[in-house]
Amino acid sequence: MARSVLQYLKYQYPDIRVLYVEDERFSREKLLRVLNRRFANIHVAIDGVEGLQLYQKYKPDLIIADIKMNQMSGLEMIKNIRAQNEKVQVIVTTAHDDNDIFVQSIENNVNHFILKPIDLDLLLQAIQKSVYQIQLEKELEKQKNLTRTILDFQDNLIFVIENGEIVEWNQAFTNVTGMGIHKNNPTCYQSEFLASFFVEDPHYFYPKDKGRWMEEFSSNGKNMAKVRWKGPLGNDYNYVMKAGAIPGTNQTLFVLTDITDIEKESREKDHLAMLDPLTSSYTRQKFKEILASEMRRSEQFNRAFSLILMDIDFFHTLNDQIGHTAGDKVLITVSTIVQQRIRECDILARWGGEEFILLIPETVGQNAVVLAESIRSIIEQYHFLKIGKVTCSFGVSEFAPGKTKSELLAEAEHSLTSSKNNGRNCVTLYTKEH
């Protein structure tokens, strides 16, 4: 029945939906007059079958039902409803006070039991208690939905573990792990399920025993670490994982903040910081770090490597003649030619203004000379726009166990000087005679 707004505002409980089931007409109409003064939404049935149908259609908050009815009893109807909703409030009325009915009511989680003839005060007290519980549940559900909405707005991965089981999580967590999608797979809700997402990396937390990853994570006392997890498409993501106990519960809250882009940007900045901005070859400082590392490796495993120091011939004169902009283009072109000629494992750095240096791993001096000669020839034959011919001089030194970094660099410098003294545009390997 349609009701006006003013009528709606008169009701004591305007937002509570009621299902009233009573087969005896006089009792039904009498109590309905009482209920109609208090509730705006009442659905009436004359037996359990109709009552169950109305419940499934309207999902009421409160059920008031007689027990003894034709076709389906009130208790049988309630049993069916309880299978669908454990929280719905139920008040039963009956003219029978035998223990069997009382026990069945308890077994079906009936909230209030009212004997006929109905004491209106007792019924209204039961209704008031049920309505209070309904409103409390609705408020809790409202708060839960608000919390859920806030959590799902978060880009962070958020989940809660209780007694080894994942009991709460947000949408971002589902997007990465698939949690909640595989509802029929109970193992997905165990904390061990998450162990498969950890990617082994020396710079990130990785559990030695995946079955005890929570204990290992908490053992450092910080409850925070960087982790690498597999993404849904097989790509890896980097996170800062934080964990903390939820007060008054046996639950642990985990929050994973995605730092993949931040770390990528940091690596890119670090990479750019170690590159010469003009030629995109390594800087002198970075080359020294790489050289020190290669010397330790070669010393430990008794492996050879060589240095090639090269200088663009008469570059200062050329720079004065063609200008600094054109001179920069020469430096860029020479760097590009060298990088295209060397192996991926070889290291090129800008050593000074017009000087470049190469570290050639696993290569003895004579073979480094062959490489240097190849580079020299390519540069000599290259036609530099508006300039013409440009040549370079080369000095080669070979690492030997016991040799210091200063000695190795000095030998390369000495060999380069020899090439310049011998007419330039040539390659010289350091020997004790030079």
C-alpha positions in Angstrom: 0.0 0.0 0.0 1.4 3.4 -0.9 2.0 5.8 2.0 2.6 9.5 2.0 5.8 11.1 3.4 3.9 12.5 6.4 2.5 9.1 7.2 5.9 7.6 6.8 7.5 10.1 9.2 4.9 9.1 11.9 6.2 5.5 12.2 8.3 4.5 15.2 10.5 2.3 13.0 10.2 3.6 9.4 13.3 1.8 8.1 12.6 -1.7 9.5 11.1 -4.3 7.2 8.8 -6.8 8.9 7.4 -10.2 7.9 4.3 -11.2 9.9 3.1 -14.8 9.6 -0.1 -15.8 11.3 -2.8 -18.3 10.1 -5.5 -17.4 12.6 -7.4 -14.4 11.0 -8.6 -12.7 14.2 -5.2 -12.8 15.9 -3.6 -11.6 12.7 -5.8 -8.6 12.2 -5.6 -7.6 15.9 -1.8 -7.7 16.0 -1.5 -6.1 12.6 -3.2 -3.0 13.9 -0.5 -2.7 16.5 2.3 -3.3 14.0 0.9 -0.9 11.4 1.3 2.0 13.9 5.0 1.3 14.3 6.3 -0.1 11.0 6.0 1.4 7.5 7.0 -1.8 5.7 5.0 -4.9 6.7 4.5 -8.1 4.6 1.8 -10.5 5.8 1.6 -14.2 5.2 -1.0 -16.8 6.4 1.4 -19.8 6.5 5.0 -20.9 6.4 5.1 -21.5 2.7 3.9 -18.0 1.8 6.1 -16.6 4.5 9.2 -18.2 3.1 8.3 -16.9 -0.4 7.8 -13.3 1.0 11.1 -13.5 2.9 13.0 -14.5 -0.3 11.4 -11.7 -2.2 11.6 -8.8 0.3 14.4 -9.9 2.7 12.8 -8.4 5.9 14.8 -7.4 9.0 12.3 -8.8 11.5 10.1 -11.9 11.4 7.1 -12.3 13.7 5.6 -15.7 13.3 3.2 -18.2 14.8 4.5 -21.7 15.3 1.5 -23.9 14.6 0.3 -23.3 11.0 -0.9 -25.4 8.0 1.4 -26.5 5.2 4.6 -25.3 6.8 5.0 -24.6 10.5 6.6 -21.4 11.7 9.7 -23.3 13.0 10.2 -25.1 9.7 9.9 -21.7 7.9 12.5 -20.2 10.3 14.8 -23.1 9.8 14.8 -22.5 6.1 15.3 -18.7 6.6 18.1 -19.3 9.1 20.0 -21.3 6.4 20.0 -18.1 4.3 20.5 -15.5 7.0 21.7 -16.2 10.5 21.3 -12.6 11.6 17.7 -11.9 10.9 15.7 -11.2 14.1 12.9 -13.7 14.9 10.0 -13.5 17.4 7.7 -16.5 17.6 4.2 -16.5 19.1 2.5 -19.7 20.2 -0.4 -21.0 22.4 1.7 -24.1 23.3 4.3 -23.9 26.1 5.6 -27.5 26.0 9.3 -28.1 26.3 9.7 -29.7 22.8 8.6 -26.5 21.1 10.8 -24.4 23.3 13.8 -26.6 22.6 13.1 -26.4 18.8 12.9 -22.6 19.1 16.3 -22.5 20.7 17.8 -24.8 18.1 16.6 -22.5 15.4 18.1 -19.5 17.1 14.7 -17.8 17.8 15.4 -14.4 19.5 12.2 -14.0 21.5 9.5 -16.5 22.5 6.0 -15.0 23.3 3.1 -17.1 24.6 -0.5 -16.6 23.5 -2.6 -14.8 24.5 -0.1 -12.2 23.6 0.9 -9.8 26.4 1.3 -6.6 24.3 3.9 -5.1 26.7 6.1 -8.2 26.4 5.7 -8.2 22.6 6.6 -4.5 22.3 9.7 -5.1 24.6 10.8 -8.0 22.3 10.2 -5.8 19.3 12.2 -3.0 20.8 15.1 -5.3 21.6 15.1 -6.8 18.1 14.9 -3.4 16.5 17.9 -2.2 18.5 19.8 -5.3 17.4 18.8 -4.7 13.8 19.8 -1.1 13.9 23.1 -2.0 15.5 23.8 -4.6 12.8 22.9 -2.0 10.1 25.2 0.5 11.7 28.0 -2.1 11.9 27.4 -3.0 8.3 27.4 0.6 7.3 30.7 1.1 9.0 32.0 -2.1 7.5 31.0 -0.9 4.0 32.6 2.5 4.6 35.8 0.8 5.7 35.6 -1.6 2.7 35.1 1.4 0.3 38.1 3.2 1.9 40.3 0.1 1.7 39.3 -0.6 -2.0 40.2 3.0 -2.9 43.7 2.3 -1.6 46.5 1.4 -4.1 48.3 -0.4 -1.3 47.7 -4.1 -0.9 46.0 -4.7 2.4 45.1 -8.0 4.0 44.5 -9.4 7.5 45.6 -12.8 8.8 44.1 -14.6 11.8 45.2 -18.0 13.0 47.0 -18.7 9.7 44.0 -17.7 7.5 43.5 -14.7 5.3 40.2 -13.2 6.6 40.1 -9.7 5.1 41.6 -8.1 2.0 41.1 -5.2 -0.3 40.5 -5.0 -4.1 44.2 -4.1 -4.8 45.2 -7.3 -3.1 42.7 -9.3 -5.2 44.0 -7.7 -8.4 47.5 -9.0 -7.7 46.8 -12.4 -6.0 43.4 -13.4 -7.4 42.2 -13.8 -3.8 38.4 -14.1 -3.7 38.2 -15.1 -7.4 38.9 -18.8 -6.7 36.2 -19.1 -4.0 36.1 -22.9 -4.3 39.7 -23.4 -3.5 40.1 -23.2 0.3 43.9 -23.2 0.1 43.8 -19.7 -1.3 42.7 -18.5 2.1 45.6 -19.9 4.0 48.6 -17.7 4.7 50.9 -20.3 3.1 49.2 -19.4 -0.2 51.0 -16.1 -0.2 54.4 -17.7 0.0 54.3 -18.6 -3.7 54.3 -14.9 -4.5 57.7 -14.1 -3.0 60.4 -13.7 -5.6 64.0 -14.6 -4.5 66.3 -11.6 -4.7 69.3 -10.8 -2.4 68.1 -7.2 -2.0 64.6 -8.2 -0.8 63.1 -10.3 2.0 62.7 -13.9 0.9 61.6 -16.6 3.3 63.9 -19.6 3.7 61.0 -21.7 4.8 57.9 -20.6 2.9 55.6 -22.3 5.3 56.8 -20.0 8.1 57.2 -16.8 6.1 55.2 -14.8 8.7 57.5 -15.9 11.5 60.6 -15.1 9.5 59.2 -11.7 8.5 58.5 -10.8 12.1 61.8 -12.2 13.4 63.8 -9.0 12.6 61.8 -7.1 15.1 61.0 -4.3 12.6 57.9 -5.8 11.0 58.9 -4.0 7.8 61.0 -5.1 4.8 61.2 -4.7 1.1 59.7 -7.6 -0.8 59.4 -8.6 -4.4 56.2 -10.3 -5.5 55.0 -11.9 -8.7 52.3 -10.0 -10.5 49.2 -11.4 -12.2 50.9 -11.3 -15.7 54.2 -12.8 -14.5 55.9 -9.4 -14.0 57.5 -8.6 -10.7 56.5 -5.8 -8.3 58.5 -4.3 -5.5 56.8 -3.4 -2.3 57.5 -2.2 1.2 55.7 -4.7 3.4 54.6 -3.6 6.9 52.9 -5.7 9.6 51.2 -4.9 12.9 49.0 -6.6 15.4 45.3 -5.3 15.6 44.7 -4.5 19.3 42.2 -6.8 21.1 42.3 -9.5 18.4 44.5 -12.3 17.2 44.8 -10.7 13.9 47.8 -9.2 12.0 47.4 -6.4 9.5 49.7 -6.4 6.5 50.1 -3.4 4.1 52.2 -3.6 0.9 53.1 -0.2 -0.7 54.1 -0.5 -4.3 57.6 1.0 -4.8 58.2 -0.5 -8.3 58.1 2.8 -10.1 60.0 4.6 -7.4 62.8 2.1 -7.5 62.9 2.1 -11.3 63.1 5.8 -11.3 65.9 5.7 -8.7 67.8 3.2 -10.7 67.4 5.3 -13.8 68.7 8.3 -11.9 71.6 6.3 -10.6 72.3 5.1 -14.1 72.2 8.6 -15.5 74.4 9.9 -12.7 77.2 7.5 -13.8 76.9 8.4 -17.5 78.6 11.2 -19.2 75.7 13.5 -20.3 77.3 14.3 -23.6 78.5 10.9 -24.9 76.4 8.5 -22.8 79.5 6.6 -21.9 80.5 6.0 -18.3 82.0 8.8 -16.2 85.6 8.7 -15.0 84.4 8.0 -11.4 82.1 5.1 -12.3 84.9 3.6 -14.5 87.2 3.6 -11.5 84.6 1.7 -9.5 84.2 -0.9 -12.3 88.0 -1.2 -12.7 88.5 -1.9 -9.0 85.8 -4.6 -9.1 87.3 -6.2 -12.2 90.8 -6.2 -10.7 89.5 -8.0 -7.6 87.7 -10.6 -9.8 90.7 -11.1 -12.1 93.1 -11.4 -9.1 90.8 -14.0 -7.5 90.3 -16.1 -10.5 93.6 -15.4 -12.3 91.9 -13.9 -15.3 93.2 -11.4 -17.9 91.8 -8.1 -18.9 93.2 -5.0 -20.7 92.7 -1.3 -20.8 92.6 0.8 -24.0 93.2 4.6 -23.5 92.4 6.6 -26.6 92.7 10.3 -27.5 91.2 12.3 -30.4 94.2 13.7 -32.3 94.6 17.5 -32.4 91.1 17.9 -30.8 91.9 21.3 -29.2 93.0 22.7 -32.6 89.9 21.1 -34.2 87.6 22.6 -31.6 89.0 26.1 -32.1 88.5 25.8 -35.8 85.0 24.3 -36.0 83.5 25.5 -32.7 82.5 23.7 -29.5 79.2 22.6 -30.8 80.7 20.8 -33.8 83.4 19.5 -31.4 80.8 18.0 -29.2 79.3 16.2 -32.2 82.8 14.7 -32.9 82.9 13.4 -29.3 79.4 11.9 -29.6 80.2 10.3 -33.0 83.5 8.8 -31.7 81.7 7.4 -28.6 79.0 5.9 -30.8 81.5 4.3 -33.2 83.3 2.7 -30.2 80.1 1.5 -28.5 78.9 -0.2 -31.7 82.2 -2.0 -32.1 82.8 -3.4 -28.6 81.1 -6.3 -26.8 78.3 -5.9 -24.3 80.7 -6.8 -21.5 83.2 -4.2 -22.5 83.2 -0.9 -20.7 83.6 2.5 -22.3 84.1 5.7 -20.3 84.9 9.3 -21.0 88.3 9.8 -19.3 88.9 13.4 -20.0 88.0 16.2 -22.4 88.8 14.3 -25.6 90.1 11.0 -24.0 88.1 7.8 -23.7 89.1 4.6 -21.9 87.9 1.0 -22.4 88.0 -2.0 -20.0 88.1 -5.2 -22.0 87.5 -8.3 -19.7 88.9 -11.7 -20.5 91.3 -10.2 -23.0 95.1 -10.2 -23.1 97.1 -7.2 -24.4 97.7 -8.5 -27.9 94.0 -9.1 -28.5 93.2 -5.7 -27.1 95.6 -4.2 -29.6 93.6 -6.0 -32.4 90.4 -4.4 -31.1 92.0 -1.0 -30.8 93.4 -1.2 -34.3 89.9 -2.0 -35.6 88.4 1.0 -33.8 91.2 3.2 -35.0 90.6 2.1 -38.6 86.9 2.7 -38.5 87.3 6.2 -37.1 89.9 7.0 -39.7 87.7 6.0 -42.5 84.6 7.7 -41.2 83.6 10.9 -42.9 82.7 13.5 -40.3 80.2 16.0 -41.7 81.7 19.5 -42.4 85.0 18.3 -40.9 86.2 15.4 -42.9 88.9 13.1 -41.4 89.4 12.6 -37.7 92.0 10.2 -36.2 92.7 8.8 -32.8 95.8 7.5 -30.9 95.6 4.5 -28.6 97.6 3.1 -25.6 97.0 -0.5 -24.4 98.0 -2.0 -21.0 97.4 -5.5 -19.7 96.5 -6.5 -16.1 98.8 -8.9 -14.3 98.4 -10.3 -10.8 100.0 -7.9 -8.2 99.7 -4.9 -10.5 98.0 -1.9 -8.9 95.3 0.3 -10.4 97.7 3.3 -10.6 100.3 1.2 -12.3 97.8 -0.2 -14.9 96.5 3.3 -15.7 100.0 4.7 -15.8 101.0 2.0 -18.3 98.0 2.9 -20.6 98.9 6.6 -20.4 102.5 5.8 -21.2 101.5 3.8 -24.2 99.2 6.5 -25.4 102.1 9.0 -25.1 104.2 6.7 -27.2 101.6 6.6 -29.9 101.5 10.4 -30.0 105.2 10.5 -30.2 105.2 8.0 -33.0 103.1 10.2 -35.3 99.6 9.6 -33.8 96.8 7.6 -35.4 98.3 4.4 -34.2 98.1 1.8 -31.4 100.9 1.0 -28.8 100.9 -1.9 -26.3 102.8 -1.2 -23.1 106.0 -3.1 -22.7 108.9 -2.4 -20.4 110.8 -1.1 -23.4 108.2 1.7 -24.0 
